[in-house]
């Protein structure tokens, strides 16, 4: 084999490696973006439930205005977040604030017996479950992407193509409380009838 043929084969192999790794990283980056979009859908659903929850609670908890204001401010911070990292921090703060609301709500038996409040609690609990699942899926996807761009030989190509490490959606370790949504049966409340 001539030296020119060897050089051409090496160049073709290097070009093929560039193409394969570039396509792999693009696919994985898109998977991370898609996983974030799925988290974002559930977070938006939660944000949409919050105004109804606040309105339901207002009539029962008139002297707990500070808690309600905190929820409104936390929700506004989520809406104002520009980057996924800002959104993650704002969502963690909102979760802590919702936890405070449900803790305060335990002191109001009439509120806990309200059909609207119970329904919103149930919807919020279901949404929190979905958020947890989607966060885990997002974090798994981010881990795979970060591993691919940091392992050899991927690391040789990822820097050249501008593929950067992504942050996972971690729980806020400084949060005071997670949103605990529970249902306490009321002794006076009539049992629901099957239809």
N, C-alpha and C positions, 0 to 999 in steps of 0.2 A: 504494500500500500504506500502510496506516495504521501509525503508530508502534507501536501495540499488537501488530499482526501481526508486525512486524519483531522486537520484543522476544520474542514467543513462539517465533519461528523460531530466534532465537539461543539461547534457553533449551533448546529441543529439541535443537539441535546440541551444545550444551555437555553436556547430560545424556547424549546418545548417546556423546560422546567419553569421558565418565567411565565409562560402562558398558563400552565397548569396551576401554579401557585397563585397567580393573579386571580384566575377564575374561582379558585377555592376560597380565597379571602373575600372576594366580592360576594359569593354565595353566603358565606358565614356572616359577613357584616349585614347582609340583607335579612338573614335569619334573626340576628340580634335586634335589628330595627323592627321587624315584624313582632318579635316577642315583646318589645317595649310597647308597641301599638296595642297589643292585647291587654297588657297591664293598664295602659292608659284608658282603654274602653271601660274597664271595671272601675277604675278610679273616677272616671267621669260619671258613671252610674251612681257611685256613692255620693259624689258632689251634688248630683241632681236630687238625691233623696234628702239631703240635709236641710234645705229651706222648708220642706214640708214638715220635717221633724221639729225644727225650731218653732214653726207656727203652731204645731200641735202642743208643744210644751209651754209656749208663752202664757196661755190662759191658766195653766196650773201653777206655774213657777214665776209669778210676777216679781217676786223679790230676789230672784236668781238671775237678774239681768246681766251681771258680769259674766256668768258662764255662757249665756246665749251670745253676748257680744264677742267673747273669745272664739266661739265656733264660727261666727260670721267672719271675723278677722282671719282665722286660720283658713277658711274656705277661700277668701279673697287672695290670700298669699299663694294658695295652690293655683288659682287662675292667673296670677301675675308671674308665675315661675316661667323662665325662658328656656332653661336647659333641663335635660333629664335629672341632673344632679340637684338642681334647685327644686325641681318637682318632687324628688324623693325626700328631700329635707322637709319641704312644706307638707307633704303627705304624712310624714311621721309626726309632725307637730299637730296636724289635724286629728290623727288617730288618738294622740294623747288627750286632746281637748274633748273628743267624743267620749273617751273613757270617763272623764270628769262629769260629763253630762249624765251618763247612765248611773254613775255613783250618786249624784245628787237626786236623780229621778227616783231612786229607791226610797227616798223620804216622803214621797207623795203617792199614797195608796190610790187616790182617784185617778191620777195620771197612769199608773201602772195598770189600772183596770180599763182605761180608755181603749176602745177598739182601734182607733186610728193610731195611737201610740204603739200598741202591740203589733199591728200590721207593719208599721214602719220599722220597728225593732226587728221583726222577722226578715223583712226585705234587706235591711242593713246587715244582718247576720249572714244571710245568704251571699250578699255582695262581698262581705269581708272574707268569707270562705273562698270565693272566686278570686279575689285580690291575692290572697295567700298562695293559691295554686298558681296563678299567673306570675307572681313574683318568683316563685321557685322555678318555673319554666324559663323565665327571663334569665335568672341567675345561672341556670344550667347552660343556657345557650351562650351567655357571656363567657362562662368558664371555658367552654369548648373553643370559642373564637380566640380568647386570650392565649390559651394553650397553643393553638395552631400558629399564631403569629410569633410566639416566643420560643417555640421549639426549633431546633436545628433540623433541616436547613431552611425552614419557613422564616426564621428570623432574618436570614440574608435577604429575602425578597420583601418581607413586610415593610421594612424601613425604606427600601427603595420606592415602594408603591404608596407610602404614606398611610399604611394601616396602623392605627394606634390602639393601645389598650383601652378597653371600655370598663366602666365601673359597674359593679353589681348593685342591686337594690337591697341594701343592708338595713336591718332594723336599727332604729335610733336607740343606742344603749342608755342615753340620758333621758329618754322619755319617762315621764312620771307614771303613766299607766297606758296599757293597751286598751282599745275599745272592747270591753267585755259586754256582750249583749246576752242577757239571760232573761228567762221568763220565770216569774215567781207566781205560782197559782194563788189566786185570791180566795179566801174562805167564803166571802159573801158573793163572789161572782157566780152567776148561773153557768152550769155546764153547757157547752155548745151542743146543739142538736144536729144529728145527721139529716141531710136532706135527701 
